[in-house]
Amino acid sequence: MTVLPQGKHLIILALLLAPPVTPVAAGPIPVRDAELVLDPQNPSLRQVGRLDYLGGLVLASEDSRFGGYSGLVVDPDGGGLWAISDTGHWLRLDFDTDAMGLPRHVARAEILPLRDAQGRILEDKRDSDAEALRRTADGGWLVAFEHRHRIWRYAEPGGRAVGVVALPDALAGQPANGGIEAMAVLSGDGLLLLSEGEVSATGRGAAWLHRGGQWWARSWPLADDFAPTDAVALPDGSVVVLERFYRPLAGPRARLRLLPPTQAAGPDQAWQPLLLAELARPYSVDNMEALDARPAADGSVWFYVMSDDNRNALQRTLLMVFRLQPQ
């Protein structure tokens, strides 16, 4: 979902700075990277909330197709990732990693177009606005879209869509630019979907939980003007949700909240997520939209958080890696 600076003049400026979308074609692209510290005012800082900051990269490219990344899936060994753009393409990044498996440089980058079931490239924004990406237990891929709200199945990045996930009827009524922002694949046939665009009179966000072949309407406990942008299930059955916030004077913020396993297990459990960490100035933060996690050999979990730059010269594509130590 595109988030622009508020205020008439800033919105106009942001639109002017965003380059036109170039039709997507498959092929390698040049991507530059630079080291990203957590706090530019205190470069040695490594702790935020319950998380250790392991490191990160600022990513950029002269290729006009680059940007707009709203979902990601990291390789099990951390050697690369796939990201999905809301302008209708897949991004593959392969990393040079250090001894820990932390990305230090981009070794190779490639873009592949998003396609429909007939293999046609998605070009219309109403069709190509991909907002969430997840890998399934059988090795397939799920891509969630806004505007025309749907989830398509893919056998491989760059290939044609091979299936459609049957969704609850209420999803069709979500705002065009505020549908499924967060999607977590749960154990069994479980799926958790969070909307950014629909907020109830009680201040809770629309959510849906799929368990046992059935959809259950739920609500996400919003707080402090944050809204969910991605979600990932952990091996212990818990779910971590990435949320973002933006106000002109305060700037962007992001936070991670954890839904314990007992709460994520069934449709009748009350949701009371726990705060893991919050990023706000002077910390490095932008329009954080994409999240994935991978278990480490020492029992900790590494979180990869990526920002959507809206293809806007005022924003950046950040990739940040955090570690949650086992309790």
Buried (B, 14 or more C-beta within 10 A) or exposed (E): BBBBBEEEEEEEBBEEEBEEBEEBEEEEBEBEBEEBBBBEEEEEBBEBBBBBBBBBBBBBBEBEBBBBBBBBBBBEEBBBBBBBBBBBBBBBBBBEBEEEBBBBBBBEBBBBBBBEEEEEBBBEBEBBBBBBBBBEEEEBBBBBBBBEBBBBBBEEBBBBBEEEBEBEEBBEEBBEBBBBBBBBBBEEEBBBBBBBBBBEEEEBBBBBBBBEEEBBEBBBBBEEEBBBBBBBBBEEBBBBBBBBBBEEEEBBBBBBBBBBBEBBBEBEBEBEBEEBBBBBEEBBBBBBBBBBBBBBEEEBBBBBBBBBBBBBEBBBBBBBBBBBEEE
